[in-house]
């Protein structure tokens, strides 16, 4: 047996008792119920959708193509394994450059390029930079190695990155990492803020 309690507009308190039997309700009680509740407007179920609202998914930012670059591996300005690397675009604050050199800007993402070819490295770094800018990361660490076991006996990736990263639109500066982060076998790279120089 279920008991439903309802307070009528007039303030009267009454009980409607519903049983599992087919006993008829007294006409006076039925009229009292109608007078207390008033007119009932049936719901139009066709206008009430129970389907959950669809989530709005923000479109992904289009990935930028790697900047075109023609590298001359026979250049006379090859860097050796222990040579330090540095680059900063004009206009970057001096104190920011100093913090980068001193290893005081910690990387928020790291990639290891050991055993990768130049073509593979370009794809890997291009994806990492694009994703980092989208996610708001300002600093990444690129481990390129010192090239001790390369066919040329020189750090090929290090020399390539030293030139290629200079032309990347999202790179503000880079410097050889601190000894704890890989030293001259890695680069600490400062990226532009999302929306910087863009409207």
C-alpha positions in Angstrom: 0.0 0.0 0.0 1.4 3.4 -1.0 0.4 6.6 0.7 0.6 10.0 -1.1 0.2 13.2 0.9 -0.9 16.5 -0.8 -1.5 20.0 0.7 -4.3 21.6 -1.2 -4.2 25.4 -2.1 -6.8 25.9 0.7 -4.4 24.6 3.2 -6.4 21.4 3.9 -4.4 18.2 4.5 -5.7 15.0 3.2 -4.5 11.6 2.2 -5.2 9.6 -0.9 -4.8 5.9 -0.3 -4.1 3.7 -3.3 -4.4 -0.1 -2.8 -3.7 -3.0 -5.0 -7.4 -4.0 -4.9 -10.0 -2.7 -7.3 -12.0 -1.0 -4.6 -13.7 2.1 -6.1 -13.0 5.6 -4.6 -15.8 7.4 -2.9 -17.3 10.1 -5.2 -16.9 12.8 -2.6 -13.2 11.9 -2.1 -12.7 12.0 -5.9 -14.3 15.4 -6.2 -12.2 16.7 -3.2 -9.1 15.5 -5.0 -10.1 17.3 -8.3 -10.9 20.5 -6.4 -7.6 20.5 -4.5 -5.3 19.7 -7.5 -7.2 21.8 -10.1 -7.0 21.3 -13.8 -4.2 19.0 -15.0 -2.6 19.7 -18.3 -1.2 16.5 -19.9 2.5 16.6 -21.0 3.2 16.5 -24.7 5.8 13.8 -24.8 6.7 14.5 -28.4 8.2 17.8 -27.3 10.3 16.5 -24.5 13.4 14.7 -25.7 15.2 12.5 -23.2 18.3 12.3 -25.4 21.5 13.5 -23.6 23.0 16.7 -24.9 25.9 16.2 -27.3 29.3 17.4 -26.0 30.9 20.1 -28.0 34.4 19.1 -29.0 36.8 22.0 -29.8 38.5 21.6 -33.1 42.2 20.8 -33.0 44.6 23.4 -34.1 45.9 22.6 -37.6 49.5 21.4 -37.4 52.1 23.6 -39.1 54.3 22.1 -41.8 58.0 21.9 -41.0 59.8 24.9 -42.4 61.6 24.2 -45.6 65.4 24.0 -45.2 68.3 23.0 -47.4 71.2 21.8 -45.2 74.7 21.5 -46.5 76.4 18.7 -44.6 79.8 19.6 -46.1 79.7 23.0 -44.5 83.0 24.1 -42.8 81.1 25.4 -39.7 80.4 22.0 -38.3 80.0 21.9 -34.5 81.9 19.3 -32.5 80.4 17.1 -29.9 81.5 19.3 -27.0 80.7 22.6 -28.6 78.0 24.7 -27.0 75.0 25.9 -29.1 73.1 29.2 -28.6 70.5 31.1 -30.6 67.9 33.8 -29.7 65.6 35.8 -32.0 66.0 39.5 -31.9 63.8 41.3 -29.3 63.9 38.5 -26.7 64.6 39.9 -23.2 68.1 39.5 -22.0 67.0 38.2 -18.6 65.0 35.4 -20.3 68.1 34.5 -22.4 70.2 34.3 -19.2 67.7 32.1 -17.5 67.7 29.8 -20.5 71.5 29.6 -20.5 71.6 29.0 -16.8 69.1 26.1 -17.0 66.6 28.0 -14.8 63.8 27.5 -17.3 62.7 23.9 -16.8 61.5 21.8 -19.7 57.8 20.7 -19.8 58.3 18.0 -22.4 61.3 15.9 -23.5 62.1 14.0 -26.7 65.0 11.7 -27.4 66.2 11.6 -31.0 68.8 8.8 -30.7 68.7 6.4 -33.7 66.5 8.7 -35.7 67.4 10.0 -39.2 67.1 13.7 -40.0 63.8 13.1 -41.8 62.4 11.2 -38.8 63.7 13.8 -36.4 62.0 16.6 -38.4 58.6 14.9 -38.2 59.1 14.1 -34.5 60.1 17.6 -33.4 57.5 19.3 -35.7 54.8 17.3 -33.9 56.2 18.0 -30.5 56.5 21.8 -31.1 53.0 22.1 -32.6 51.5 20.1 -29.7 53.5 22.1 -27.1 52.4 25.5 -28.5 48.8 24.3 -28.5 49.0 23.0 -24.9 50.8 26.2 -23.7 54.2 24.6 -23.0 57.0 27.2 -23.1 60.0 25.0 -22.9 61.0 21.6 -24.3 64.2 19.5 -24.1 65.5 17.9 -27.3 68.1 15.1 -26.8 70.1 14.8 -30.0 73.2 13.0 -28.8 76.9 13.8 -29.5 77.2 11.6 -32.6 80.1 9.5 -31.3 78.8 6.5 -33.2 77.6 8.3 -36.4 79.1 7.3 -39.8 80.6 10.8 -40.0 82.0 10.7 -36.5 80.3 14.1 -36.0 77.0 15.0 -34.2 74.9 15.2 -37.4 71.6 15.9 -35.6 73.1 18.5 -33.5 74.5 20.4 -36.5 71.2 20.0 -38.4 69.1 21.2 -35.5 71.3 24.2 -34.9 70.4 25.4 -38.3 66.8 24.1 -38.7 65.4 25.4 -35.4 66.6 28.9 -36.2 64.0 29.1 -39.0 61.1 27.6 -37.1 58.3 30.2 -36.5 57.5 28.9 -33.0 61.1 28.8 -31.7 62.2 31.9 -29.8 65.6 30.6 -28.5 67.6 27.5 -27.7 70.8 26.7 -25.9 72.8 23.6 -25.0 71.3 22.0 -22.0 72.8 21.9 -18.5 75.0 18.9 -17.6 72.2 17.3 -15.7 69.9 17.5 -18.7 72.3 16.2 -21.3 74.9 19.0 -21.7 76.1 19.5 -25.2 74.2 16.4 -26.3 70.8 18.2 -25.8 69.1 21.5 -26.5 66.8 23.4 -24.2 64.3 25.2 -26.5 62.1 28.2 -25.6 58.8 28.3 -27.6 56.6 31.3 -28.2 53.4 31.8 -26.2 50.2 30.7 -27.8 48.8 33.6 -29.7 52.0 35.6 -29.5 52.4 37.8 -32.6 49.0 36.5 -33.7 45.5 38.1 -33.5 
